Amino acid sequence: MTPIKLILVDDHAVVRSGLRRLLELNKCIDVIAEADCGELAYQRYGEL
């Protein structure tokens, strides 16, 4: 099964870190990038 790839977006670094740790426990989810705002997330999406 191919893992779900996602970009984690939240303006609080601590929240992103906690969510990433929880999501990484699930082998079906792959956090490929992080961003602190929608604009940066959109830019990272284009790069990936």
PDB file of N, CA, C and O in Angstrom:
ATOM      1  N   MET A   1       0.833  -1.178   0.000  1.00  0.00           N
ATOM      2  CA  MET A   1       0.000   0.000   0.000  1.00  0.00           C
ATOM      3  C   MET A   1       0.880   1.245   0.000  1.00  0.00           C
ATOM      4  O   MET A   1       1.825   1.344   0.783  1.00  0.00           O
ATOM      5  N   THR A   2       0.570   2.179  -0.868  1.00  0.00           N
ATOM      6  CA  THR A   2       1.316   3.429  -0.969  1.00  0.00           C
ATOM      7  C   THR A   2       0.895   4.372   0.157  1.00  0.00           C
ATOM      8  O   THR A   2      -0.298   4.597   0.359  1.00  0.00           O
ATOM      9  N   PRO A   3       1.865   4.926   0.893  1.00  0.00           N
ATOM     10  CA  PRO A   3       1.507   5.835   1.992  1.00  0.00           C
ATOM     11  C   PRO A   3       0.912   7.144   1.473  1.00  0.00           C
ATOM     12  O   PRO A   3       1.222   7.594   0.371  1.00  0.00           O
ATOM     13  N   ILE A   4       0.057   7.734   2.293  1.00  0.00           N
ATOM     14  CA  ILE A   4      -0.507   9.049   2.014  1.00  0.00           C
ATOM     15  C   ILE A   4       0.583  10.077   2.294  1.00  0.00           C
ATOM     16  O   ILE A   4       1.177  10.069   3.372  1.00  0.00           O
ATOM     17  N   LYS A   5       0.849  10.948   1.349  1.00  0.00           N
ATOM     18  CA  LYS A   5       1.847  12.003   1.532  1.00  0.00           C
ATOM     19  C   LYS A   5       1.117  13.288   1.897  1.00  0.00           C
ATOM     20  O   LYS A   5       0.119  13.645   1.272  1.00  0.00           O
ATOM     21  N   LEU A   6       1.621  13.978   2.912  1.00  0.00           N
ATOM     22  CA  LEU A   6       0.963  15.219   3.296  1.00  0.00           C
ATOM     23  C   LEU A   6       1.961  16.281   3.705  1.00  0.00           C
ATOM     24  O   LEU A   6       3.087  15.997   4.112  1.00  0.00           O
ATOM     25  N   ILE A   7       1.504  17.515   3.580  1.00  0.00           N
ATOM     26  CA  ILE A   7       2.255  18.681   4.042  1.00  0.00           C
ATOM     27  C   ILE A   7       1.546  19.163   5.294  1.00  0.00           C
ATOM     28  O   ILE A   7       0.363  19.498   5.251  1.00  0.00           O
ATOM     29  N   LEU A   8       2.248  19.200   6.383  1.00  0.00           N
ATOM     30  CA  LEU A   8       1.693  19.608   7.666  1.00  0.00           C
ATOM     31  C   LEU A   8       1.786  21.120   7.793  1.00  0.00           C
ATOM     32  O   LEU A   8       2.869  21.695   7.690  1.00  0.00           O
ATOM     33  N   VAL A   9       0.636  21.763   8.019  1.00  0.00           N
ATOM     34  CA  VAL A   9       0.596  23.224   8.075  1.00  0.00           C
ATOM     35  C   VAL A   9      -0.050  23.683   9.375  1.00  0.00           C
ATOM     36  O   VAL A   9      -1.189  23.321   9.670  1.00  0.00           O
ATOM     37  N   ASP A  10       0.673  24.473  10.143  1.00  0.00           N
ATOM     38  CA  ASP A  10       0.152  25.113  11.346  1.00  0.00           C
ATOM     39  C   ASP A  10       1.111  26.239  11.702  1.00  0.00           C
ATOM     40  O   ASP A  10       2.316  26.138  11.467  1.00  0.00           O
ATOM     41  N   ASP A  11       0.574  27.303  12.267  1.00  0.00           N
ATOM     42  CA  ASP A  11       1.431  28.446  12.568  1.00  0.00           C
ATOM     43  C   ASP A  11       2.207  28.291  13.879  1.00  0.00           C
ATOM     44  O   ASP A  11       3.023  29.150  14.213  1.00  0.00           O
ATOM     45  N   HIS A  12       1.967  27.222  14.617  1.00  0.00           N
ATOM     46  CA  HIS A  12       2.692  26.974  15.859  1.00  0.00           C
ATOM     47  C   HIS A  12       3.643  25.786  15.679  1.00  0.00           C
ATOM     48  O   HIS A  12       3.206  24.671  15.393  1.00  0.00           O
ATOM     49  N   ALA A  13       4.928  26.031  15.847  1.00  0.00           N
ATOM     50  CA  ALA A  13       5.938  24.981  15.643  1.00  0.00           C
ATOM     51  C   ALA A  13       5.749  23.811  16.604  1.00  0.00           C
ATOM     52  O   ALA A  13       5.974  22.661  16.226  1.00  0.00           O
ATOM     53  N   VAL A  14       5.342  24.087  17.837  1.00  0.00           N
ATOM     54  CA  VAL A  14       5.153  23.022  18.818  1.00  0.00           C
ATOM     55  C   VAL A  14       3.994  22.111  18.399  1.00  0.00           C
ATOM     56  O   VAL A  14       4.075  20.891  18.547  1.00  0.00           O
ATOM     57  N   VAL A  15       2.936  22.694  17.886  1.00  0.00           N
ATOM     58  CA  VAL A  15       1.792  21.910  17.422  1.00  0.00           C
ATOM     59  C   VAL A  15       2.201  21.051  16.232  1.00  0.00           C
ATOM     60  O   VAL A  15       1.873  19.866  16.177  1.00  0.00           O
ATOM     61  N   ARG A  16       2.916  21.643  15.282  1.00  0.00           N
ATOM     62  CA  ARG A  16       3.392  20.875  14.126  1.00  0.00           C
ATOM     63  C   ARG A  16       4.261  19.702  14.567  1.00  0.00           C
ATOM     64  O   ARG A  16       4.125  18.592  14.051  1.00  0.00           O
ATOM     65  N   SER A  17       5.138  19.946  15.507  1.00  0.00           N
ATOM     66  CA  SER A  17       6.026  18.900  15.982  1.00  0.00           C
ATOM     67  C   SER A  17       5.238  17.753  16.620  1.00  0.00           C
ATOM     68  O   SER A  17       5.508  16.583  16.350  1.00  0.00           O
ATOM     69  N   GLY A  18       4.277  18.091  17.454  1.00  0.00           N
ATOM     70  CA  GLY A  18       3.461  17.075  18.097  1.00  0.00           C
ATOM     71  C   GLY A  18       2.630  16.280  17.102  1.00  0.00           C
ATOM     72  O   GLY A  18       2.552  15.055  17.186  1.00  0.00           O
ATOM     73  N   LEU A  19       2.015  16.978  16.164  1.00  0.00           N
ATOM     74  CA  LEU A  19       1.227  16.297  15.143  1.00  0.00           C
ATOM     75  C   LEU A  19       2.092  15.392  14.278  1.00  0.00           C
ATOM     76  O   LEU A  19       1.694  14.282  13.922  1.00  0.00           O
ATOM     77  N   ARG A  20       3.275  15.882  13.948  1.00  0.00           N
ATOM     78  CA  ARG A  20       4.178  15.067  13.126  1.00  0.00           C
ATOM     79  C   ARG A  20       4.528  13.767  13.839  1.00  0.00           C
ATOM     80  O   ARG A  20       4.517  12.695  13.234  1.00  0.00           O
ATOM     81  N   ARG A  21       4.839  13.869  15.127  1.00  0.00           N
ATOM     82  CA  ARG A  21       5.179  12.664  15.899  1.00  0.00           C
ATOM     83  C   ARG A  21       4.017  11.676  15.921  1.00  0.00           C
ATOM     84  O   ARG A  21       4.220  10.470  15.782  1.00  0.00           O
ATOM     85  N   LEU A  22       2.805  12.185  16.096  1.00  0.00           N
ATOM     86  CA  LEU A  22       1.634  11.301  16.095  1.00  0.00           C
ATOM     87  C   LEU A  22       1.417  10.675  14.721  1.00  0.00           C
ATOM     88  O   LEU A  22       1.146   9.479  14.615  1.00  0.00           O
ATOM     89  N   LEU A  23       1.535  11.474  13.683  1.00  0.00           N
ATOM     90  CA  LEU A  23       1.303  10.969  12.335  1.00  0.00           C
ATOM     91  C   LEU A  23       2.366   9.956  11.919  1.00  0.00           C
ATOM     92  O   LEU A  23       2.068   9.010  11.189  1.00  0.00           O
ATOM     93  N   GLU A  24       3.587  10.145  12.373  1.00  0.00           N
ATOM     94  CA  GLU A  24       4.663   9.227  12.006  1.00  0.00           C
ATOM     95  C   GLU A  24       4.494   7.847  12.640  1.00  0.00           C
ATOM     96  O   GLU A  24       5.159   6.898  12.226  1.00  0.00           O
ATOM     97  N   LEU A  25       3.625   7.721  13.630  1.00  0.00           N
ATOM     98  CA  LEU A  25       3.339   6.413  14.218  1.00  0.00           C
ATOM     99  C   LEU A  25       2.530   5.549  13.259  1.00  0.00           C
ATOM    100  O   LEU A  25       2.537   4.322  13.365  1.00  0.00           O
ATOM    101  N   ASN A  26       1.837   6.184  12.329  1.00  0.00           N
ATOM    102  CA  ASN A  26       1.028   5.483  11.342  1.00  0.00           C
ATOM    103  C   ASN A  26       1.863   5.277  10.082  1.00  0.00           C
ATOM    104  O   ASN A  26       2.271   6.248   9.445  1.00  0.00           O
ATOM    105  N   LYS A  27       2.114   4.044   9.725  1.00  0.00           N
ATOM    106  CA  LYS A  27       2.969   3.748   8.571  1.00  0.00           C
ATOM    107  C   LYS A  27       2.300   4.080   7.241  1.00  0.00           C
ATOM    108  O   LYS A  27       2.953   4.054   6.198  1.00  0.00           O
ATOM    109  N   CYS A  28       1.008   4.392   7.265  1.00  0.00           N
ATOM    110  CA  CYS A  28       0.276   4.728   6.041  1.00  0.00           C
ATOM    111  C   CYS A  28       0.340   6.221   5.724  1.00  0.00           C
ATOM    112  O   CYS A  28      -0.211   6.665   4.716  1.00  0.00           O
ATOM    113  N   ILE A  29       1.011   6.999   6.582  1.00  0.00           N
ATOM    114  CA  ILE A  29       1.099   8.449   6.394  1.00  0.00           C
ATOM    115  C   ILE A  29       2.560   8.859   6.360  1.00  0.00           C
ATOM    116  O   ILE A  29       3.351   8.450   7.210  1.00  0.00           O
ATOM    117  N   ASP A  30       2.912   9.670   5.369  1.00  0.00           N
ATOM    118  CA  ASP A  30       4.275  10.165   5.206  1.00  0.00           C
ATOM    119  C   ASP A  30       4.232  11.689   5.177  1.00  0.00           C
ATOM    120  O   ASP A  30       3.732  12.274   4.217  1.00  0.00           O
ATOM    121  N   VAL A  31       4.754  12.339   6.224  1.00  0.00           N
ATOM    122  CA  VAL A  31       4.812  13.799   6.268  1.00  0.00           C
ATOM    123  C   VAL A  31       6.021  14.214   5.438  1.00  0.00           C
ATOM    124  O   VAL A  31       7.164  13.991   5.839  1.00  0.00           O
ATOM    125  N   ILE A  32       5.763  14.820   4.277  1.00  0.00           N
ATOM    126  CA  ILE A  32       6.853  15.135   3.358  1.00  0.00           C
ATOM    127  C   ILE A  32       7.374  16.561   3.516  1.00  0.00           C
ATOM    128  O   ILE A  32       8.449  16.885   3.012  1.00  0.00           O
ATOM    129  N   ALA A  33       6.617  17.421   4.214  1.00  0.00           N
ATOM    130  CA  ALA A  33       7.060  18.797   4.417  1.00  0.00           C
ATOM    131  C   ALA A  33       6.224  19.434   5.520  1.00  0.00           C
ATOM    132  O   ALA A  33       5.179  18.917   5.916  1.00  0.00           O
ATOM    133  N   GLU A  34       6.711  20.562   5.997  1.00  0.00           N
ATOM    134  CA  GLU A  34       5.983  21.358   6.990  1.00  0.00           C
ATOM    135  C   GLU A  34       5.988  22.805   6.537  1.00  0.00           C
ATOM    136  O   GLU A  34       6.885  23.247   5.820  1.00  0.00           O
ATOM    137  N   ALA A  35       4.966  23.535   6.972  1.00  0.00           N
ATOM    138  CA  ALA A  35       4.883  24.969   6.668  1.00  0.00           C
ATOM    139  C   ALA A  35       4.148  25.661   7.804  1.00  0.00           C
ATOM    140  O   ALA A  35       3.337  25.049   8.499  1.00  0.00           O
ATOM    141  N   ASP A  36       4.442  26.953   7.986  1.00  0.00           N
ATOM    142  CA  ASP A  36       3.784  27.698   9.053  1.00  0.00           C
ATOM    143  C   ASP A  36       2.646  28.587   8.558  1.00  0.00           C
ATOM    144  O   ASP A  36       2.016  29.289   9.349  1.00  0.00           O
ATOM    145  N   CYS A  37       2.381  28.558   7.250  1.00  0.00           N
ATOM    146  CA  CYS A  37       1.253  29.311   6.697  1.00  0.00           C
ATOM    147  C   CYS A  37       0.848  28.690   5.359  1.00  0.00           C
ATOM    148  O   CYS A  37       1.597  27.918   4.761  1.00  0.00           O
ATOM    149  N   GLY A  38      -0.347  29.045   4.910  1.00  0.00           N
ATOM    150  CA  GLY A  38      -0.854  28.497   3.667  1.00  0.00           C
ATOM    151  C   GLY A  38      -0.020  28.870   2.462  1.00  0.00           C
ATOM    152  O   GLY A  38       0.169  28.060   1.555  1.00  0.00           O
ATOM    153  N   GLU A  39       0.476  30.087   2.451  1.00  0.00           N
ATOM    154  CA  GLU A  39       1.295  30.555   1.325  1.00  0.00           C
ATOM    155  C   GLU A  39       2.562  29.717   1.175  1.00  0.00           C
ATOM    156  O   GLU A  39       2.922  29.320   0.067  1.00  0.00           O
ATOM    157  N   LEU A  40       3.228  29.453   2.280  1.00  0.00           N
ATOM    158  CA  LEU A  40       4.443  28.633   2.254  1.00  0.00           C
ATOM    159  C   LEU A  40       4.102  27.183   1.892  1.00  0.00           C
ATOM    160  O   LEU A  40       4.857  26.528   1.173  1.00  0.00           O
ATOM    161  N   ALA A  41       2.980  26.691   2.385  1.00  0.00           N
ATOM    162  CA  ALA A  41       2.553  25.330   2.050  1.00  0.00           C
ATOM    163  C   ALA A  41       2.326  25.205   0.547  1.00  0.00           C
ATOM    164  O   ALA A  41       2.726  24.212  -0.062  1.00  0.00           O
ATOM    165  N   TYR A  42       1.692  26.198  -0.048  1.00  0.00           N
ATOM    166  CA  TYR A  42       1.448  26.184  -1.487  1.00  0.00           C
ATOM    167  C   TYR A  42       2.773  26.195  -2.254  1.00  0.00           C
ATOM    168  O   TYR A  42       2.911  25.505  -3.265  1.00  0.00           O
ATOM    169  N   GLN A  43       3.733  26.964  -1.782  1.00  0.00           N
ATOM    170  CA  GLN A  43       5.051  27.024  -2.423  1.00  0.00           C
ATOM    171  C   GLN A  43       5.746  25.663  -2.308  1.00  0.00           C
ATOM    172  O   GLN A  43       6.310  25.172  -3.286  1.00  0.00           O
ATOM    173  N   ARG A  44       5.707  25.064  -1.139  1.00  0.00           N
ATOM    174  CA  ARG A  44       6.350  23.754  -0.946  1.00  0.00           C
ATOM    175  C   ARG A  44       5.663  22.686  -1.794  1.00  0.00           C
ATOM    176  O   ARG A  44       6.321  21.786  -2.316  1.00  0.00           O
ATOM    177  N   TYR A  45       4.351  22.783  -1.928  1.00  0.00           N
ATOM    178  CA  TYR A  45       3.611  21.831  -2.765  1.00  0.00           C
ATOM    179  C   TYR A  45       4.127  21.890  -4.189  1.00  0.00           C
ATOM    180  O   TYR A  45       4.319  20.855  -4.827  1.00  0.00           O
ATOM    181  N   GLY A  46       4.352  23.097  -4.692  1.00  0.00           N
ATOM    182  CA  GLY A  46       4.872  23.267  -6.045  1.00  0.00           C
ATOM    183  C   GLY A  46       6.275  22.702  -6.190  1.00  0.00           C
ATOM    184  O   GLY A  46       6.625  22.179  -7.248  1.00  0.00           O
ATOM    185  N   GLU A  47       7.074  22.799  -5.149  1.00  0.00           N
ATOM    186  CA  GLU A  47       8.444  22.287  -5.201  1.00  0.00           C
ATOM    187  C   GLU A  47       8.487  20.766  -5.167  1.00  0.00           C
ATOM    188  O   GLU A  47       9.380  20.147  -5.745  1.00  0.00           O
ATOM    189  N   LEU A  48       7.510  20.169  -4.482  1.00  0.00           N
ATOM    190  CA  LEU A  48       7.514  18.718  -4.323  1.00  0.00           C
ATOM    191  C   LEU A  48       6.759  18.047  -5.440  1.00  0.00           C
ATOM    192  O   LEU A  48       6.659  16.821  -5.468  1.00  0.00           O
TER     193      LEU A  48
END
